[in-house]
């Protein structure tokens, strides 16, 4: 007798494996000057529910329904990949994109906790985050796993200290259903 794997069981396992591959994509994505200040984490199971609960809490606190909508997407997803950056570190280019005349001034500036994240952020570190996110979603796409980069997931993850060293976090929920659940959300 041959062992069998039911479709749903195989899909769940495959999504988790793709999420692990996404962590590799984040790690190996090009970074400014080869300095890796990007961090990542997989969230699933009970921790994923805690993340969705926090998003709903933020929705109530702020009166923003889209946090609740995105929490529903998190609950309907198998796994969430979190990607963050240590953006309070300067690159040393003195470009001024952070609003300071030099990286020295940026480093000396007090870091402030804003409504959602910590700033100011080095523009090159923010670019590194964007490149890592693009690399991760490309990997998911290569394996036909539906995904979407979501700001609101990162807000909840930051509040929950899921990537404590990150100053900015984004979330990527993953799903494989008959229809992409992130496409026409209401």
C-alpha positions, 0 to 999 in steps of 0.5 A: 500500500502506498502512503498518500498525502492529502492535498491540503496537508501537502499544501500546508507543508509546502507553504512552510518550506517556501517560507523557509526559502524566503528567509534565505532570499532575505538573507542573501539579498544585496545589501548596501556595502555588504552590511547585513542589517536585515532580520527576518522571522517566520510566524505560524500557528498560535503566534500567528493568531497572537499577531492577528489579535494585536492587529485587531486591537490596533484597529479598535484603538485607532478606528482603522478598519484596514487593520481588522481586514488585514488581521483576517488575511493573517488568520486565513494565511498559513504563515507570515514572514516578517522582515525588518531592518536595523534602520537606526544605524547609518551607512556612512555616506553622508547623503542627507536623505535622513534629514541630517547633514552627515551620518555623524549627526544622524548617529548623534540624533536621538532615536524616537519611537514614532506611532509605528516604528523607530526613526529616523531611518537611514535611507540606505537601510530602508532600501536594503529592507525593500530589496530584501522584501522584493527578493522574498516575494519573488521566491514565493511567486516562483513557487506559486504561493500567494503573498502580499507585503503588508505594513500593518502586520509590521506595526503589530509585530513591532508592538509585540517585539517579534523582531526587537532589534528592527526599527521598521518591520513589514509582514508577508502573509502566505496562502495557497487557495483556489483564489488569491485572498490578498487580491480584492480584499474588502 
